[in-house]
Amino acid sequence: MTVQFDSTEQFRDVIDAVMTLMSEDPEMGPRLRHADVPQRFEFDDMELVVNARAARDGEQGNLYWEWSDKVDWEPKVKLTMSSEVANLYFQGKENVPVAIARRRIMAGGDVKSALELIPITKPVYGLYRSMLKADYPQLLVT
Amino acid sequence: MDDEQSSEDQRGVSERLAGAEAAERAGVSLSTLRRWVALGLFSKHDVGQGWGPSAIAQARSLVKLRERGYSIGQIQEAIDEGRIVGYADELVAEMVGERFTLKEVAKQTKLKPEVIEELIAAIGLPSGATEDLGAEDVEMFRHFATAVESGFPRDALLQTVRVYGQAISKIADAEVRLVHLHVHEPLLRDGVSSELIAEQMDEITEELLPLFSPVIDHLHRRFLNHFVEQDIVGHMESEVGGGEIGQVRVAIAFADLAGYTQLTEEVGDEEAAGIVERFVANVNQSLPDEARILKTIGDEVMIVSPDAASLIDWAVGFQFLSSERPLPRIGIHVGNVVFRDGDYFGREVNLAARVAARAAAGEVLVTWPVVEMAGKHLEFERIGEVQLKGFNRATELFLVDSAGGN
């Protein structure tokens, strides 16, 4: 069954929340900051782009992101996917290499970095599902 | 007596043996054992009050060293330098416990002696173990007897036990080697005194030992859960009676790093080993849930999956994400294979390995059965009929468009 977001606003809220989870998680956050891989995510069905990078000195948390392409840094990895695939990915239900082969995720840039980020971001699956259970149960995929 | 003390006694840790019995357990004459004591080879053990498990274990190690031609002087020097450290009593508690012969174990467990011998061989214990079994061994054979009584086929039991033996001996070997390389060796290099080395090794053993069994037990349950799930899915997706008993139809992939030997020459063993470690970790972390690494041999990884379509998609995506030299090369084949002792055997496995060997850096090469099971989103280029080493008939090979949709 396809799970869909109610609106662009709801999708943005959910992605903001998952970015915050990754940024503030004591395990993932510092590792993502240390990896220092600026990423550009394009959600084509929502016509939204979010650029994320490691937080700089003086910035709060471990990650910083903006819902825009007008940023003062260059993304190292570019990933394009639908909101549905993003929701599945963060729940651990979308395998990245398989999704690339099936054209569900389009990857560009320094793709090797994307491969190396997979193990670092795996703990987000459980956190994201817990968040959905509490705040957006309709988005949970069994 | 408190509970802790009581359980210690049950394990035989506090038990001590007289010199004659200790000599017998160590496999040396009493006079030799006395001579070694007089020479100070057991100065760290209080053997005056009887022989504890770790002292007997050390005596056995000394016997082995003497058999390998080391002189008493050389052994003494190694002890003084901290190169030989003692055992933790908990690790070798059975050294002082009651011993049982094969006949006694057979009587207690109601297993036939020849079955016990087969099980001992399957576990991989030394052949001499049949006449020198401890109380915990007897308990283990009781469990095997229960499995036999419950109707678990003997061949399947032997295979299970063989897998246990291989896997657990590998774990124990790795634990000992890693402690040696990362704890003992650095202490020796730092010139730490033998007393301090012994103390630190005792401390780390005491802290680590109690962790191992619960961790292994927990992981065993986690993996059992995973594979039971896989088995249920497999039953749904496979035809009952479609192959021979003991055979399974799986997709098999072999992946390795092209030009790895050359890379070792260029960057040295340590750095090359690090690259392999990252490659294997990347494979392991990125595989779909239903696929798994069966084994690694150097820079080569063997992967099996009940789902050929997702395995080939993974291979294509993995190649796309691997942009730096040394690039992987991957070969995939699907077929009926013999499942034995936790491993997969047969012509189809050999064929998959040969297919991978024909792939170039960055390529995914597959056979026709894989093409048939692949999703429509993939494109294949027919390479042609290729004569693979060791096979009488030529095999039709296909190159997958590794660019995926990107």
Interface residues (C-beta under 8 A of the other chain):
Chain A: N95 V96 P97 V98 A99 I100 A101 R102 R103 M106 A107 G108 D110 V111 K112 A114 L115 E116 I118 P119 K122
Chain B: A281 N282 Q285 S286 L287 P288 D289 S310 I312 D313 W314 A315 V316 G317 F318 F320 L321 S322 S323 E324 G375 H377 L378 G404 G405 N406
